[in-house]
Amino acid sequence: MTSFQDILLVGRLLIDRYYMLKEFPARGQDAVITNSFERVGGCTFNAAATIKNLGGNPLILSPVCSDDRGRWIKSTLLERNFMDELLFPMAGDTEYCVVLLDGEGERTFLTYSGSQFLLSDEMMQAALNARPAYVHLSGYSLIEPDNAGRIVSLLENLKAAGSKIFFDPSPLCTEIDREVLQNVLSLTDIFCPNKTEKQAIEQYLDLKESLTSPANLNAGRLVVIKNGARGATAYTSDGPIAVSPFPLNSVDGTGAGDSFAGGLLFTLAQGYDLIQALRTASACGALTASRLGPQADFNLQDVELLIQKNVEL
């Protein structure tokens, strides 16, 4: 089992407000909500929940607001036995995300950013003291300009101390300041976008070379492209490695990419080889997408059984 120092996840915890529809209406038209519910969510928590499912004990660096939503988040984390060393109290409103989910499992997010948050010196030092082997960062955490610079500084210090940086850019990657995005990419050891995000970043930064080209894969960098129902492909200096998807019916894509990231981080921290790690990550994403909500209840044995049923080892 990983110790809590192995994987640090940096980001804000939030509440997902689900509204389920048969289909999205045309602009200006109406639709009926068939079901609604709320869950603790956000990229940071979704990835951490998968690591926890697999037997790890991840450490989350995040503010927790003092409002009702914040208290719910804190109690949820404690009930699930998450470490709370780097959960810092903060006054103000907790961030939330409205999740519109149609009958085919396609989701649209509308996010309220909540109270302005600035990573404090105390939080940065506490993260450095944890000495994590891996650090997970979502691009959503870099959208606030004032906080982005502090996060880049933290990543620089963590990397200098020996941590490997895992960066999932998020669909809003082009909302990140160009210089910040370039700096984070230069620090990243494991870059994990989907195909659309990769192409958007290459265009946004006007890159002359693809992010998966040999020129961008030196010094042991790993680029993993998430392709959802089409599987995933990893790019290293030795060439690409593709893994097939798992044939589970997708009912909700929310959190599937985060679960993939959590599965990949857990397995790399455990010393799995790359093919094993990719298969585990892909299985985690498939299991999450097959169930309603941003996280799914499964364990390492469930993942291994799914792999055994669908992969010729």
N, C-alpha and C positions, 0 to 999 in steps of 0.2 A: 504494500500500500504506500502511496506517496505520502510524504509528510507535508504539513501545511506550508513549509517554506519552498516547496518545489515549484508551485505555480501561483503567481500573483495576477489578479485581474483588476485592471484600473478602469473605472467608469462609474456612471450614475445608475442607481437602482430606481425603478419606476413602477407604475401600475399600468397594466394593459386593460383597457376597457373594450370588451368585445361586443360587436353588433353584427349579428348574422343575418344575411339577406339571401333570398333565392338568386337574385342577380342584381347587378348595379343598374340604377336607372340612368336614362339619358340626362344630360345636363338640364337642370330646370324642372325635371320630372320627379315623381315620388316613388317610394319603395316601402315595403312592409318589413319591419324587423321581426324575424322569426324566433330569435333567442338572444339573450344578452347575459354577460357575466364579467367578472373582474378577476385578474390574476396578478401576482407579483411577477414582474418581467424585466425586460431590457436585455440588451446583448450580453452585458457583463454577467447578470444573474443566470441567463439561459445557458451560457457556456459553463459557468460554475456548477450549475445543477447537473449537467451531464458528467462533469468530472467527479462530482459527488456520487452520482449513480454508479459509476464504474469502480468506485472504491477509493478515490482520492479525497483529499481534504484541502480544497483550494482556499486561498486567502483573498478576500475582496477588499480593495481600497476604494471607499466611497463615502460621501456624506450621507447622512440619514436625517431628514427633516423632522421637526417636532410636531407636525400636524397629524391628523388621523391616518392618512395614507403612509406617512413615515413610520408611525408606531406599528401599523400592520406589517410593513416591510421588516422591521426589526424583529417582531414576534415570529414572523415566518422563518427568518433566518435562524433564530434561536431554536425553534421547534425542529428544524432540520439539522441541527447540530453543526451549523457553520461556525467557523472561527470568527470572533468579533473584534480582534485586536485593532483592525484598521477601519472600523466603522466609526466615523466621527460625527457627533451631533451638530446640527445646523438649524438655525431658525429659518422659517419661510415655508413655501409651498413645494410639495413633492411633484416632480415631473410625472406626466402621464401620457399614454399613447392610446388614441382611439384606433382600434383595429376593425376595419370593415371586411368581413369575410363572406364571400359569395358561395353559392351551392357547389362550385367546382373546387373549392379549397384555395382560391386565389384571394390574396389579402392586400389591402391598401392601408397605409399608416398615416395618421395625422397626429403629430406630436406637439404637446405643450411643454415648453422647456422648464417651467417652474422657476424657482428663485435662482438668481445669479450665483454661481459657485466658483470660488477661486481656490485652487489647491494650495494649502498652507505649507509653511516651512515644516511645521510639526508633522503633517501628513507625509511629506516627502522624506523626511528623516526616518520616520517609522517604516516606510516602504523599503528604504535602503537597509535598515537594520534587519529586515526579514531575509535578505540575501537570497531571493528566489532564483531558481535555475531558469525559469521561463516567465515571461511577462506578456499577458494578453491585453491588447488595446483595440477598441473599436473606433472607427472613424467618427462616430457620433460624438465622442468625447472631445474632438478637436474642432468642432464647429464654433464654439464660443471663443472668440479671438483672445480675450484676456487670459483664459485658462489654458489655451493651446500652448503658449510659450512656456508655461510652467510645466506642462506635461512633457514637452520636448526636453526640457532641462532634466526632469526626472529620468526619462529614458536614457539620456546621455550618461548620467551617473550610474544607473543600473547596469548599462552595457559595459561601462568601464570597470564595474565590479564583477563582471563575468556573466551577467544574465543574458539570455537570448530573447530577442524581441519578436513577438508574434503580432502581426498587424492585419486586421480585417477592416477594409476601408469603408464599408457600408454603402448603401445606395446614394447617400448624400455626399459622396466623396468630393464632388466638385464644389461643394459649399465651403470646403476647407481652404484657408489661405494657401496660395501656391507655395510660398516659401516654407510654411509649416509642413505641408504635404511632402515637399522635396526632402526636408530635413528628416522627417519620420521614415520615409522610404530609405534614406541613406543609412539609417540605424537598424533597419529591419533585417532579421535573419530568416524569418518565415513569413512570407507575404501570401495572404489567403483571400483573394477576391473571387467574385464570379466573373464570367466572361464579359458581361456588360460593364461592370465596374472597372475591369482591367482596361478595356477599350476607352472608356470615358476618361480615365486618368492619363492614358497615353496622349489623348487628344488635348486634354486640359493643360498638361505640362509641355505640350509640343515636343514629345520625345522623338528622337531620331531612330532609336532602337526600341524594339518591343521589350516589355518587361520580362519576357520569357526567352529573350535572345541570349546567346552565350556571353555577350558583353555584360549582361546584368546578372549573371549567375556565378560570378567569381566569389572567392572567399567563403565557399560553402553555403551560399544563399539557396534557400528552397522557395520556389513559387508553386502554390497549389491553386488550381483553378477549379472552383466548385461549379458543377454543371447540373445540379439538381437531379432531375429524373434521368439525366444522361450520364451520371456518374461523376468522376473527378479525374483530373490529370495533374501530376506533379512534374515540375521541371527542375532539373539539377544540371550541373556542369557535365554529367555523364549522359544526359539525354532525358526524354520524357518517359513517364510511367503512368499508364492509364488503368483505372479500376472501373469495373462495370457497376451500374446501379443495382439496388435490391428491389425486387418486384413486389413492393407493398403499395396498397392503395393509399394515395395521399388525400387527406381530408382537410389539412390545415398546414400551410407552409410556414407559418409564423414560428420562428425559433429554430427551424431545421438547419439553417446555415450556422447558427450559433452552436447548435449541438454538434455539428460536424467539427467546428473549431475546438470545442471542448474535448471531443473524442481524440482528435489529432494531438492536442497538447498532452493529454493524459498518457497516450501510448508512447509519444516521443520521450516524455519524462521517465517512463518505465523502461526505456531502452528497446522498444520494438523496432524491427527493421521497417523500412519505409513502406513496403507493400502491405505488411500487416497493419501498420498505422493507418494507411489510407483506407483499407477495408473496414477497419474498426470505425473510423470517422464517418465513412459513407453509411455504414449500418446505423450509427447513432442518428444521423440526419434522417434516414428513412423511417426509423422507429418514431422519431418525434413528429414527422410529417403525417404519420398514419394515425395520430391521435389528436384530439381537440385540445388546444391550448398551447402556450409557448414552450412548455416543457412536457416531457413524457416520463412515466414511471417505468423504468426498466433497469436492469443491472448488467454486469459484465457477462454473466452466463447467458442472458437473453441475446446479447450482441454476438457472442461466440456461436450460439446455436443458429442464428440467422446466417452468419457467414458460412458455417458448415453445410447448411442446406442449399446454399446458392453458389458456392465457389468450389471448384475442383482444386483442392490443395495438393 
